[in-house]
């Protein structure tokens, strides 16, 4: 009985720990995807209104008087850099058993693309060199800039001139 317990108990404990870590990995996947969706939508809204990324505030006079080609010609490097930092910070805050391998936010062609790539982090030192990279996750979220409010604003500016 003692020999059987010495063999079976560690196996059951390892299986239970593996299930817990797999569950935490799935939670990290969901957190990374939700943060990518949130940042993509916030960035698309800030692009449309030329407002603040976090608060969404913008000046109505500036929004209504900008030209029809603003979305094509406007500079987006600062917005991309701010959104990239925001995405990286927010994902890193929520990770439990993974590490952020890569995150990126790109704007262009009437859409905002936010991507996140995660790598499972082994709980014991040295295991990663032995086991290698087994579990990884990546997602890409696309949020369109062109929706009904923007079409309405563009149509109004065409009729106004």
C-alpha angles and dihedrals in degrees: 000000000000093000092049091049091048089057102036102042096058090047092051091045091051091049092050092048089048091052091050092050091046089052090050089049090054090050090053090050091053092046093050092048093048092049091049090051092048095048092045091053093044091049092048090051092048090048092052096048099029086230137132116303097221103036100027091222118150139167110260094207092055092046095052096044100048118109126262091250095056095108090054100042102031118110114246104177094102092047091049092049092049093046091047092053092045092051093048093048095046095048093046090053092057103042118112111173103002136069127224109252098178141350129182140174121197130180126199146098092046095302143084117224120199120185132185130186122191133190125202111246114215113230095224126063117249095019092102091060090050100039099031124205106329107155123041135154134196133176136180122205123196120200116187119226094202110079136137097285092052092046090050092050092047092047091050091050091050092052092044094060 
